Amino acid sequence: MKTLLRPFKFIFSHPLTKNNKLLGLFNFFYWQLRSRLNSNEQTISWFDGLKLNVKRGMHGATGCIYVGLTEFEDMSFVLHYLNHDDLFIDIGANVGVYSLMAAGIRNSETISIEPVPSTFQNLTKNIKLNNLQQIQALNIGLSDENGHLYFTSDGDTNNHVTNTKNDNNIEVEVKKLDAVLDSKLDKHTIIKLDVEGFEIKVLKGASAILNNPLLDAVIVELNGCSNRYGFNDADVDDELTRFGFDKYEYNPFKRELIKIAQFHTEKNTLYIKRNNLPYVKEKIIKSEPYHIFNKSI
């Protein structure tokens, strides 16, 4: 019963649909009916001219059908921060919803990193569907050393590094982020990091990038999965704090950053480089609004 009620709770509490529940319910039932009549991958219109290739089970994309922006605060921060002079690095891109927004709405140079080949194929389909040449898509994983690791391949948004070798797991090349970017940034940059508990290993391979003064913000998911690798989420928080980042929440309607003491465990946490906070605040205040569900935000 809880599983059945979860999408309704999501729709009824989401900032874009809680005051227009009928729209959220229409979107939900429209997709449920459409995906049952045709179980193949389908192209849907998302927002502001963007399109998505979606099929049942793509949880990273179907939520966008229901409520527009699944991670409203974080996605709004990306849209309010980025412009054509910036770089967006999408680590654990999945099918690419963050990357599509960055490149398609804000025309930002984007690097999308997705290790699982089947998911990477869906990512590249979405990039081609929207003709986004600003996106460089890389079918690799990231770690603290260059080499190879095994990944699960049948978990959609929950695929992760594993030590187990079996028919459902795949071997993937991994690199240090410092090596991927040649340890340099020449544009103001945001990183979105969602690697299902492997965050500390990715950050350990990104010391030069984290230390770069042009890295303004990191959006990271901390949901307890670090434990599977012998770490905990506090290690990730400590690492980012060590490089001069503080934790914030973002209110998109007020364009307001609110400093917080503890990282989130049920949603992403936004880290902003302490020395760059005035620049980030000014940038989001001056940003052009984005348009979704007949709203300008």
Residue pairs with C-beta under 8 A, 6 or more apart in sequence:
7 28
7 66
8 25
8 28
10 63
10 66
10 67
11 17
11 18
11 21
11 24
11 25
11 28
11 66
11 67
12 18
12 21
12 24
14 24
14 66
14 67
14 72
15 72
15 252
15 253
16 24
16 67
16 68
16 69
16 72
16 292
16 293
16 295
17 23
17 24
17 66
17 67
17 68
17 293
20 293
23 293
24 66
24 67
27 65
27 66
27 67
28 65
28 66
30 65
31 44
31 54
31 62
31 65
31 66
34 42
35 42
35 54
35 55
35 56
36 56
39 55
39 56
40 55
41 53
41 54
41 55
41 125
42 53
42 54
42 55
43 51
43 52
43 53
43 54
43 129
44 51
44 52
44 54
44 65
45 51
46 52
46 64
46 65
46 68
46 100
47 68
47 291
47 292
47 293
48 104
48 105
48 290
48 291
48 292
49 104
50 100
50 101
50 104
50 105
50 130
51 126
51 129
51 130
52 61
52 64
52 65
52 95
52 97
52 100
52 126
52 129
53 95
53 122
53 125
53 126
53 129
54 61
54 62
54 65
56 62
57 156
58 95
58 122
58 156
59 156
59 157
60 70
60 94
60 95
60 97
60 156
60 157
61 95
61 97
63 70
64 70
64 97
68 292
68 293
69 75
69 76
69 292
70 97
71 267
71 268
72 252
73 249
73 250
73 251
73 252
73 267
73 268
73 270
74 192
74 219
74 250
74 267
74 268
74 270
75 97
75 98
75 101
76 250
76 252
76 290
76 297
77 217
77 219
77 250
77 252
77 270
77 284
78 88
78 98
78 101
78 102
78 106
78 190
78 192
78 219
79 101
79 105
79 106
79 287
79 290
80 252
80 255
80 283
80 284
80 287
80 290
81 190
81 216
81 217
81 280
81 283
81 284
81 287
82 88
82 102
82 106
82 108
82 190
83 106
83 107
83 108
83 287
84 106
84 107
84 108
85 108
85 187
85 188
86 106
86 108
86 109
86 187
86 188
86 189
86 190
87 108
87 109
87 110
87 111
87 185
87 187
87 188
87 189
87 190
88 98
88 99
88 102
88 103
88 108
88 109
88 110
88 111
88 189
88 190
88 192
89 110
89 111
89 113
89 177
89 181
89 189
89 190
89 191
89 192
90 96
90 98
90 99
90 102
90 110
90 111
90 112
90 113
90 192
91 113
91 142
91 177
91 191
91 192
91 193
91 194
91 195
91 202
92 113
92 114
92 192
92 193
92 194
92 195
92 196
93 99
93 112
93 113
93 114
93 123
93 137
94 114
94 119
94 122
94 123
94 156
94 157
94 194
95 119
95 122
95 123
95 126
96 112
96 114
96 122
96 123
96 126
96 127
96 135
96 137
98 192
99 110
99 112
99 123
99 127
99 132
99 135
99 137
100 126
100 127
100 130
100 132
102 108
102 110
103 109
103 110
103 130
103 132
103 134
103 135
104 130
104 132
105 290
107 134
108 134
109 134
109 136
109 187
110 132
110 134
110 135
110 136
111 135
111 136
111 138
111 180
111 181
112 123
112 127
112 135
112 136
112 137
112 138
113 137
113 138
113 140
113 141
113 142
113 180
114 120
114 123
114 137
114 138
114 139
115 139
115 140
115 141
115 151
115 159
115 172
115 174
116 151
116 152
116 153
116 159
116 170
116 172
117 139
117 153
117 170
117 172
118 153
119 156
119 159
120 137
120 139
123 137
124 137
127 135
127 137
138 180
139 172
140 172
140 173
140 174
140 175
140 180
141 149
141 151
141 161
141 172
141 173
141 174
141 175
141 195
142 174
142 175
142 176
142 177
142 180
142 195
142 198
142 201
142 202
142 205
142 206
143 149
143 161
143 174
143 175
143 176
143 198
143 201
143 202
143 205
144 176
144 201
144 202
144 204
144 205
145 174
145 176
145 205
146 174
146 175
146 176
146 179
147 173
147 174
148 171
148 172
148 173
148 174
149 161
149 171
149 172
149 174
150 161
150 162
150 163
150 164
150 165
150 169
150 170
150 171
150 172
151 159
151 160
151 161
151 162
151 169
151 170
151 171
151 172
152 158
152 159
152 160
152 162
152 168
152 169
153 159
153 168
153 169
153 170
154 168
158 196
159 196
160 195
160 196
160 197
160 198
160 225
160 228
161 195
161 196
161 197
161 198
161 201
161 229
162 169
165 171
175 205
176 205
176 206
177 202
177 205
177 206
177 209
178 205
178 206
178 207
178 208
178 209
179 205
181 209
183 208
183 209
184 208
184 212
185 209
185 212
185 214
185 215
186 214
187 214
188 214
188 216
188 279
189 212
189 214
189 215
189 216
190 216
190 217
190 218
190 219
191 209
191 215
191 217
191 218
191 219
192 218
192 219
192 220
193 199
193 202
193 203
193 218
193 219
193 220
193 221
194 220
194 221
194 268
195 202
196 221
196 225
197 223
197 224
197 225
197 226
197 227
197 228
197 229
197 231
198 226
198 229
199 220
199 221
199 222
199 226
199 236
200 226
200 229
200 231
200 235
200 236
200 239
201 229
203 210
203 236
203 239
203 240
204 239
207 243
209 215
210 218
210 239
210 240
210 243
211 243
213 273
213 275
213 276
215 273
216 272
216 273
216 276
216 279
216 280
217 270
217 271
217 272
217 273
217 276
217 280
218 240
218 245
218 270
218 271
219 268
219 269
219 270
219 271
220 236
220 240
220 268
220 269
220 271
221 267
221 268
221 269
222 233
222 236
222 237
222 263
222 264
222 265
222 269
223 233
223 265
223 266
224 233
224 265
226 232
226 233
226 235
226 236
233 263
233 265
236 263
237 247
237 263
237 269
240 271
243 273
244 273
244 274
244 275
245 271
245 272
245 273
245 274
246 259
246 271
246 272
246 274
246 277
247 259
247 260
247 261
247 262
247 263
247 269
247 270
247 271
248 257
248 258
248 259
248 260
248 270
248 271
248 272
249 257
249 258
249 260
249 270
250 256
250 257
250 258
250 270
251 257
251 258
252 297
253 297
255 284
255 285
255 287
257 270
257 272
257 277
257 280
257 281
257 284
263 269
272 280
289 296
289 297
290 296
290 297
291 297
